[in-house]
Amino acid sequence: MSSSPQDQDQNQDQDQNQDQEHNQDQDQNQDQEHNQDQDQNQDQKRDRDREQNGEGNEEKEVQNERMKNEKKEEKESFNYFIYNPRTREFMGRTASSWGRILLFYLIFYGFLAGMFLFTMWVMLLTLDENVPRHQDRVANPGLVIRPHAAEISFNRSDPTIYNQYIQQLHELLQRYNDSIQKRHDLCLVGEYTEQDNEPIKKVCQFKRSTLGQCSGLFDTSFGYADGEPCVIIKMNRVIGLRPQGDPFINCTAKRDRPLQIQYFPSEGHLDKMFFPYYGKNAHPDYVQPLVAVKLFFTKDDFNVEQTVECKVQGSDLRNDDDRDKFQGRVTFRVKVLE
């Protein structure tokens, strides 16, 4: 029985539809398989991550445990170093060992201290409490002035300015008051007062009144009120100094014309009876000789700074050392304002 063309077309359509459905089923199956593979891969990856995390945690725990053990061992080791109860050692030594070493150092340092004290005792036996063993500048004392100022500047009509200078001079001369100096001895003029073998050293008189117009007894302003100031010069004390010759103080003004100067005592004399000096302990009441210099300024000298240099002369004392401008000399400036 033959089929019509229409039936054949229908059959072909049915076959095509079946093929399409079959292909769709195959695609679905492939997709499902692919998804299953992906799921399996993800599961495997998770498992590997878990295993790695687990291994990392185990390693961390091991490291932490190791660090704890090390700290514990260090603490135990330090504790055992401080005191080991098994060997009864304190800081690595037994009591007898510590006793022996302490005894050794006690004897050792005691011996050193004894040697030091013995050396100091022997050295002190060679020293004189009154005289220094070494005096590098015995022959060349310095000069200083009072008022203690490199520049003396004042207005003669204003006492508030020059009162500070007057006060310094009065303070210096307190020890030279006649009432105090009368207690001391009258010494031979022009002769050294040698007292090397005397246990108690005598003091030669130097009365304040010897300074005349610059003593502050007759003119309490020391000439500052009149514009004719006094400056007192003294030589530094030097133990054992015996100046040769006839020492005196000489002052000159550094200008073209001379400056009128008056000295007290006369001619600025430094008498040898005040030498030698035996030191503060042996000679506690000693006073060194002074020389007062009165400067007579004229009207033309006012308001002009004057430079004055004073030197010790007439003896072997040096006054020309450029390295020390106070050795045997002193320089100061004076300015009197009207």
One Martini backbone bead per residue (centre of mass of N, CA, C, O) as a GRO file, in nm:
protein
  338
    1MET     BB    1   0.095   0.036   0.025
    2SER     BB    2   0.072   0.353  -0.056
    3SER     BB    3   0.199   0.665   0.012
    4SER     BB    4   0.167   0.978   0.055
    5PRO     BB    5   0.326   1.275   0.042
    6GLN     BB    6   0.211   1.384   0.305
    7ASP     BB    7   0.306   1.156   0.489
    8GLN     BB    8   0.604   1.189   0.442
    9ASP     BB    9   0.632   1.469   0.561
   10GLN     BB   10   0.548   1.398   0.844
   11ASN     BB   11   0.767   1.196   0.904
   12GLN     BB   12   1.001   1.390   0.877
   13ASP     BB   13   0.918   1.578   1.101
   14GLN     BB   14   0.929   1.373   1.325
   15ASP     BB   15   1.231   1.305   1.296
   16GLN     BB   16   1.335   1.586   1.356
   17ASN     BB   17   1.218   1.614   1.632
   18GLN     BB   18   1.364   1.376   1.754
   19ASP     BB   19   1.647   1.479   1.703
   20GLN     BB   20   1.622   1.735   1.871
   21GLU     BB   21   1.557   1.599   2.137
   22HIS     BB   22   1.813   1.433   2.150
   23ASN     BB   23   2.006   1.671   2.151
   24GLN     BB   24   1.897   1.806   2.400
   25ASP     BB   25   1.957   1.574   2.589
   26GLN     BB   26   2.258   1.573   2.545
   27ASP     BB   27   2.312   1.862   2.642
   28GLN     BB   28   2.205   1.826   2.923
   29ASN     BB   29   2.401   1.604   3.004
   30GLN     BB   30   2.656   1.768   2.964
   31ASP     BB   31   2.589   1.989   3.165
   32GLN     BB   32   2.566   1.807   3.407
   33GLU     BB   33   2.852   1.698   3.394
   34HIS     BB   34   2.996   1.968   3.418
   35ASN     BB   35   2.879   2.046   3.689
   36GLN     BB   36   2.986   1.804   3.839
   37ASP     BB   37   3.283   1.866   3.789
   38GLN     BB   38   3.286   2.140   3.931
   39ASP     BB   39   3.197   2.040   4.204
   40GLN     BB   40   3.432   1.849   4.245
   41ASN     BB   41   3.654   2.063   4.231
   42GLN     BB   42   3.554   2.236   4.467
   43ASP     BB   43   3.574   2.014   4.675
   44GLN     BB   44   3.874   1.962   4.644
   45LYS     BB   45   3.965   2.250   4.714
   46ARG     BB   46   3.847   2.254   4.995
   47ASP     BB   47   4.008   2.022   5.102
   48ARG     BB   48   4.285   2.145   5.056
   49ASP     BB   49   4.239   2.396   5.229
   50ARG     BB   50   4.186   2.248   5.489
   51GLU     BB   51   4.451   2.101   5.501
   52GLN     BB   52   4.632   2.352   5.502
   53ASN     BB   53   4.507   2.487   5.751
   54GLY     BB   54   4.565   2.259   5.938
   55GLU     BB   55   4.872   2.259   5.903
   56GLY     BB   56   4.915   2.560   5.991
   57ASN     BB   57   4.800   2.530   6.274
   58GLU     BB   58   4.996   2.315   6.364
   59GLU     BB   59   5.251   2.488   6.328
   60LYS     BB   60   5.173   2.714   6.521
   61GLU     BB   61   5.143   2.537   6.768
   62VAL     BB   62   5.434   2.441   6.766
   63GLN     BB   63   5.570   2.716   6.791
   64ASN     BB   64   5.434   2.807   7.051
   65GLU     BB   65   5.538   2.569   7.217
   66ARG     BB   66   5.837   2.626   7.176
   67MET     BB   67   5.842   2.914   7.299
   68LYS     BB   68   5.745   2.832   7.576
   69ASN     BB   69   5.976   2.642   7.637
   70GLU     BB   70   6.205   2.846   7.610
   71LYS     BB   71   6.109   3.043   7.831
   72LYS     BB   72   6.110   2.837   8.052
   73GLU     BB   73   6.410   2.766   8.033
   74GLU     BB   74   6.519   3.051   8.086
   75LYS     BB   75   6.391   3.089   8.362
   76GLU     BB   76   6.519   2.840   8.489
   77SER     BB   77   6.812   2.923   8.432
   78PHE     BB   78   6.807   3.188   8.599
   79ASN     BB   79   6.723   3.063   8.864
   80TYR     BB   80   6.972   2.875   8.879
   81PHE     BB   81   7.176   3.104   8.883
   82ILE     BB   82   7.092   3.232   9.144
   83TYR     BB   83   6.970   2.937   9.247
   84ASN     BB   84   7.096   2.612   9.333
   85PRO     BB   85   6.960   2.355   9.514
   86ARG     BB   86   7.149   2.117   9.443
   87THR     BB   87   7.441   2.289   9.481
   88ARG     BB   88   7.423   2.562   9.642
   89GLU     BB   89   7.427   2.804   9.434
   90PHE     BB   90   7.529   3.150   9.404
   91MET     BB   91   7.594   3.272   9.114
   92GLY     BB   92   7.798   3.011   9.065
   93ARG     BB   93   7.848   3.001   9.388
   94THR     BB   94   7.957   2.920   9.674
   95ALA     BB   95   8.001   3.022   9.990
   96SER     BB   96   8.308   2.964  10.002
   97SER     BB   97   8.381   3.106   9.739
   98TRP     BB   98   8.281   3.385   9.821
   99GLY     BB   99   8.459   3.415  10.070
  100ARG     BB  100   8.738   3.402   9.928
  101ILE     BB  101   8.702   3.639   9.727
  102LEU     BB  102   8.636   3.859   9.937
  103LEU     BB  103   8.898   3.831  10.096
  104PHE     BB  104   9.090   3.902   9.870
  105TYR     BB  105   8.977   4.192   9.807
  106LEU     BB  106   9.015   4.306  10.089
  107ILE     BB  107   9.324   4.274  10.096
  108PHE     BB  108   9.395   4.420   9.833
  109TYR     BB  109   9.255   4.703   9.890
  110GLY     BB  110   9.390   4.745  10.163
  111PHE     BB  111   9.677   4.762  10.051
  112LEU     BB  112   9.631   5.005   9.863
  113ALA     BB  113   9.537   5.204  10.082
  114GLY     BB  114   9.794   5.187  10.252
  115MET     BB  115   9.989   5.290  10.034
  116PHE     BB  116   9.853   5.564   9.995
  117LEU     BB  117   9.875   5.668  10.289
  118PHE     BB  118  10.180   5.644  10.312
  119THR     BB  119  10.251   5.837  10.081
  120MET     BB  120  10.105   6.086  10.196
  121TRP     BB  121  10.261   6.099  10.463
  122VAL     BB  122  10.544   6.138  10.341
  123MET     BB  123  10.477   6.396  10.181
  124LEU     BB  124  10.381   6.573  10.427
  125LEU     BB  125  10.661   6.572  10.572
  126THR     BB  126  10.787   6.769  10.332
  127LEU     BB  127  10.593   6.988  10.430
  128ASP     BB  128  10.502   7.331  10.467
  129GLU     BB  129  10.236   7.506  10.606
  130ASN     BB  130  10.372   7.806  10.532
  131VAL     BB  131  10.536   7.692  10.274
  132PRO     BB  132  10.574   7.652   9.961
  133ARG     BB  133  10.752   7.440   9.763
  134HIS     BB  134  10.648   7.607   9.506
  135GLN     BB  135  10.779   7.926   9.352
  136ASP     BB  136  10.761   8.080   9.045
  137ARG     BB  137  10.704   8.413   9.152
  138VAL     BB  138  10.881   8.545   9.380
  139ALA     BB  139  11.044   8.790   9.219
  140ASN     BB  140  10.738   8.872   9.070
  141PRO     BB  141  10.523   9.075   9.161
  142GLY     BB  142  10.227   9.233   9.172
  143LEU     BB  143   9.997   9.498   9.095
  144VAL     BB  144   9.749   9.691   9.274
  145ILE     BB  145   9.433   9.863   9.300
  146ARG     BB  146   9.267  10.140   9.476
  147PRO     BB  147   9.027  10.117   9.318
  148HIS     BB  148   8.862   9.841   9.166
  149ALA     BB  149   8.961   9.969   8.853
  150ALA     BB  150   9.038  10.036   8.522
  151GLU     BB  151   8.805  10.265   8.541
  152ILE     BB  152   8.793  10.603   8.659
  153SER     BB  153   8.467  10.746   8.674
  154PHE     BB  154   8.364  11.095   8.745
  155ASN     BB  155   8.170  11.339   8.924
  156ARG     BB  156   8.264  11.587   9.141
  157SER     BB  157   7.941  11.690   9.185
  158ASP     BB  158   7.874  11.362   9.232
  159PRO     BB  159   7.872  11.152   9.500
  160THR     BB  160   7.716  10.893   9.392
  161ILE     BB  161   7.956  10.803   9.206
  162TYR     BB  162   8.225  10.814   9.415
  163ASN     BB  163   8.140  10.642   9.670
  164GLN     BB  164   8.248  10.362   9.582
  165TYR     BB  165   8.550  10.442   9.601
  166ILE     BB  166   8.559  10.533   9.894
  167GLN     BB  167   8.467  10.267  10.022
  168GLN     BB  168   8.710  10.095   9.932
  169LEU     BB  169   8.927  10.259  10.085
  170HIS     BB  170   8.816  10.226  10.371
  171GLU     BB  171   8.826   9.916  10.379
  172LEU     BB  172   9.134   9.887  10.337
  173LEU     BB  173   9.216  10.088  10.599
  174GLN     BB  174   9.119   9.948  10.860
  175ARG     BB  175   9.392   9.782  10.931
  176TYR     BB  176   9.557  10.082  10.942
  177ASN     BB  177   9.485  10.181  11.193
  178ASP     BB  178   9.644  10.323  11.453
  179SER     BB  179   9.511  10.156  11.685
  180ILE     BB  180   9.616   9.883  11.560
  181GLN     BB  181   9.928   9.940  11.493
  182LYS     BB  182  10.029   9.985  11.793
  183ARG     BB  183  10.052   9.670  11.859
  184HIS     BB  184  10.291   9.672  11.696
  185ASP     BB  185  10.606   9.687  11.565
  186LEU     BB  186  10.916   9.846  11.567
  187CYS     BB  187  11.114   9.872  11.296
  188LEU     BB  188  11.385   9.865  11.095
  189VAL     BB  189  11.487  10.082  10.880
  190GLY     BB  190  11.605   9.920  10.587
  191GLU     BB  191  11.536   9.629  10.715
  192TYR     BB  192  11.507   9.316  10.749
  193THR     BB  193  11.259   9.091  10.898
  194GLU     BB  194  11.397   8.838  11.051
  195GLN     BB  195  11.203   8.505  11.133
  196ASP     BB  196  11.274   8.197  11.088
  197ASN     BB  197  11.305   8.105  11.420
  198GLU     BB  198  11.025   8.215  11.482
  199PRO     BB  199  10.718   8.116  11.597
  200ILE     BB  200  10.645   8.425  11.627
  201LYS     BB  201  10.543   8.671  11.418
  202LYS     BB  202  10.605   8.984  11.359
  203VAL     BB  203  10.466   9.320  11.315
  204CYS     BB  204  10.480   9.592  11.123
  205GLN     BB  205  10.424   9.916  11.115
  206PHE     BB  206  10.128  10.069  10.932
  207LYS     BB  207  10.005  10.370  10.919
  208ARG     BB  208   9.752  10.556  10.794
  209SER     BB  209   9.884  10.843  10.833
  210THR     BB  210  10.113  10.800  10.615
  211LEU     BB  211   9.906  10.891  10.368
  212GLY     BB  212   9.778  11.152  10.441
  213GLN     BB  213   9.568  11.279  10.198
  214CYS     BB  214   9.508  10.945  10.147
  215SER     BB  215   9.373  10.840  10.435
  216GLY     BB  216   9.079  10.980  10.520
  217LEU     BB  217   9.119  11.177  10.777
  218PHE     BB  218   9.108  11.475  10.634
  219ASP     BB  219   8.979  11.343  10.359
  220THR     BB  220   8.694  11.158  10.302
  221SER     BB  221   8.714  11.182   9.965
  222PHE     BB  222   9.009  11.153   9.850
  223GLY     BB  223   8.969  11.409   9.632
  224TYR     BB  224   8.701  11.373   9.457
  225ALA     BB  225   8.558  11.652   9.508
  226ASP     BB  226   8.822  11.809   9.359
  227GLY     BB  227   8.956  11.629   9.124
  228GLU     BB  228   9.187  11.470   9.331
  229PRO     BB  229   9.259  11.166   9.321
  230CYS     BB  230   9.303  10.861   9.494
  231VAL     BB  231   9.553  10.595   9.470
  232ILE     BB  232   9.608  10.261   9.574
  233ILE     BB  233   9.913  10.076   9.615
  234LYS     BB  234   9.987   9.720   9.591
  235MET     BB  235  10.162   9.437   9.680
  236ASN     BB  236  10.192   9.127   9.642
  237ARG     BB  237  10.209   8.847   9.816
  238VAL     BB  238  10.533   8.690   9.903
  239ILE     BB  239  10.694   8.432  10.012
  240GLY     BB  240  11.022   8.536  10.096
  241LEU     BB  241  11.051   8.817  10.001
  242ARG     BB  242  11.368   9.006   9.890
  243PRO     BB  243  11.423   9.300   9.794
  244GLN     BB  244  11.642   9.468   9.620
  245GLY     BB  245  11.744   9.758   9.729
  246ASP     BB  246  11.508  10.050   9.664
  247PRO     BB  247  11.193  10.036   9.657
  248PHE     BB  248  10.953  10.193   9.424
  249ILE     BB  249  10.696  10.411   9.311
  250ASN     BB  250  10.615  10.485   8.960
  251CYS     BB  251  10.434  10.743   8.784
  252THR     BB  252  10.275  10.777   8.455
  253ALA     BB  253  10.161  10.966   8.186
  254LYS     BB  254  10.004  10.906   7.866
  255ARG     BB  255  10.158  11.192   7.753
  256ASP     BB  256  10.311  11.480   7.663
  257ARG     BB  257  10.252  11.586   7.943
  258PRO     BB  258  10.289  11.610   8.261
  259LEU     BB  259  10.185  11.476   8.577
  260GLN     BB  260  10.079  11.563   8.881
  261ILE     BB  261  10.239  11.389   9.160
  262GLN     BB  262  10.166  11.236   9.481
  263TYR     BB  263  10.334  11.069   9.750
  264PHE     BB  264  10.239  10.794   9.982
  265PRO     BB  265  10.492  10.791  10.078
  266SER     BB  266  10.769  10.929  10.012
  267GLU     BB  267  10.841  10.841   9.685
  268GLY     BB  268  10.711  10.553   9.708
  269HIS     BB  269  10.807  10.389   9.948
  270LEU     BB  270  10.943  10.047  10.014
  271ASP     BB  271  11.010   9.905  10.288
  272LYS     BB  272  11.216   9.634  10.402
  273MET     BB  273  11.073   9.572  10.685
  274PHE     BB  274  10.821   9.412  10.529
  275PHE     BB  275  11.051   9.201  10.492
  276PRO     BB  276  10.942   8.908  10.504
  277TYR     BB  277  10.691   8.684  10.422
  278TYR     BB  278  10.530   8.390  10.612
  279GLY     BB  279  10.234   8.374  10.595
  280LYS     BB  280   9.916   8.320  10.713
  281ASN     BB  281   9.986   8.141  10.962
  282ALA     BB  282  10.256   8.295  11.069
  283HIS     BB  283  10.118   8.592  10.946
  284PRO     BB  284   9.813   8.703  11.019
  285ASP     BB  285   9.876   9.040  11.073
  286TYR     BB  286   9.976   9.114  10.811
  287VAL     BB  287  10.095   9.414  10.636
  288GLN     BB  288  10.131   9.573  10.356
  289PRO     BB  289  10.265   9.807  10.186
  290LEU     BB  290  10.181  10.139  10.087
  291VAL     BB  291  10.079  10.348   9.797
  292ALA     BB  292   9.993  10.680   9.746
  293VAL     BB  293   9.814  10.849   9.473
  294LYS     BB  294   9.805  11.188   9.372
  295LEU     BB  295   9.597  11.356   9.139
  296PHE     BB  296   9.661  11.656   8.946
  297PHE     BB  297   9.411  11.827   8.796
  298THR     BB  298   9.331  12.028   8.553
  299LYS     BB  299   9.110  12.189   8.359
  300ASP     BB  300   9.222  12.046   8.094
  301ASP     BB  301   9.171  11.740   8.216
  302PHE     BB  302   8.888  11.754   8.193
  303ASN     BB  303   8.699  11.524   8.009
  304VAL     BB  304   8.967  11.344   8.006
  305GLU     BB  305   9.133  11.066   7.941
  306GLN     BB  306   9.361  10.907   8.168
  307THR     BB  307   9.676  10.739   8.149
  308VAL     BB  308   9.818  10.522   8.401
  309GLU     BB  309  10.152  10.417   8.504
  310CYS     BB  310  10.277  10.173   8.739
  311LYS     BB  311  10.601  10.110   8.900
  312VAL     BB  312  10.855   9.907   9.009
  313GLN     BB  313  11.154  10.039   9.149
  314GLY     BB  314  11.496   9.996   9.259
  315SER     BB  315  11.509   9.684   9.176
  316ASP     BB  316  11.480   9.329   9.093
  317LEU     BB  317  11.203   9.384   8.999
  318ARG     BB  318  10.986   9.314   8.755
  319ASN     BB  319  10.829   9.542   8.467
  320ASP     BB  320  10.873   9.401   8.139
  321ASP     BB  321  10.641   9.190   8.089
  322ASP     BB  322  10.436   9.125   7.816
  323ARG     BB  323  10.278   8.865   7.934
  324ASP     BB  324  10.260   9.054   8.211
  325LYS     BB  325  10.091   9.354   8.302
  326PHE     BB  326  10.113   9.294   8.641
  327GLN     BB  327  10.422   9.275   8.656
  328GLY     BB  328  10.535   9.536   8.839
  329ARG     BB  329  10.250   9.654   8.731
  330VAL     BB  330  10.004   9.924   8.649
  331THR     BB  331   9.696  10.006   8.471
  332PHE     BB  332   9.502  10.315   8.438
  333ARG     BB  333   9.192  10.505   8.428
  334VAL     BB  334   9.102  10.864   8.418
  335LYS     BB  335   8.781  11.046   8.465
  336VAL     BB  336   8.692  11.390   8.492
  337LEU     BB  337   8.395  11.552   8.569
  338GLU     BB  338   8.216  11.866   8.585
   0.00000   0.00000   0.00000
